Amino acid sequence: MSRAYCAVFHFLRALLFSRGVEPKTHSGAIHLFHTEFVRSGLFPSSQNGAIGSLQRTRELADYDAAAAFSSDDARAHLDDARGYARDA
């Protein structure tokens, strides 16, 4: 679960770096992605929801010892992560 989020996060950072923008935080990267790429129509607005979901799941996976995920959950998150590459 964490790796799906991290892959997308690094993808967003690379996109932002390509525009000369360097985010300082995870939330900053997500906000700047929305500002630079979603508002301009380069990525669909659904990508904002996907990154938020990936981030929340990553936090649960990394910090909540009681969190459990199924293989279907993992597949869904990987599909969400792959969506960024498809939309690029």
N, C-alpha and C positions, 0 to 999 in steps of 0.2 A: 504494500500500500504506500509505503514511504517512497519507494523508488519511482512510482508513477508520478507522484507529486513533484519529486526532485527533478525528474526529466522535464516536466513541463516548466517548472520554475527556471531551470537553466536555459530552456528554449526561449522563454520570455525575456530573460536577461540578454541573451544573444541578439534577439530582435531589437531590444532597446539600445544596446551598444551600437548596433548598425545605424542608429539614428543619432548617436552621440549622447545618449541619455544613460546615466549610470545610477540605478536605484540603490538606496542605502539599506532598505529593509524588504522583507517579503511582501508586506502589505503595500509598500511603495512601488514595488515591481508590478504588482497586480493593478494598482491604481494607474500607473503610467502606461501599462499595456492597454487598459481601457481607453485612456485619453488618446494615446498615439495610434492605436490600431483598430479598436472597436468603433469608436465614434466616427472615425474616418471611413468606415465601411470595409476595411481590409480584412477584418475577421467578423464573424457573426456574433451578435450579442449573447448567444447561448454559451460562448466560451467563457464569459464572466462567471456564470453559474457553475460551469464545470471546474474552473480553477478553485473557486470557493469550496466546492464539495471535496475536491482532492486535498485541499489544505486542511480542512476539518478532519478528514479521515486520517491523514498523515499524523496530525497531532494526537488523535486517539491511539493510533497504532504505536506511536513512539512513547507516549506518556501515560497511557492508561493500561495497566497490567491486566485488567479484566476485559479489555476489548477483544472481541473475537470476530473474525471475518471468514466468510465462506469463499470457496474457489470462484463462485459466481460473482461475489463482490469484487474479487481481484480482477476477474475478466472485465467486468463493467468499468472499473477504474482504468485498466489498461486501454480499453477502447476509448474512454474519454481522453486519455493522454495522446493516443494516436490521432485523435481528431485535430489536434493542433498542427500536426505535420500535414494532414490532408488539406487543411484550410490555408496553409502557408503558400 
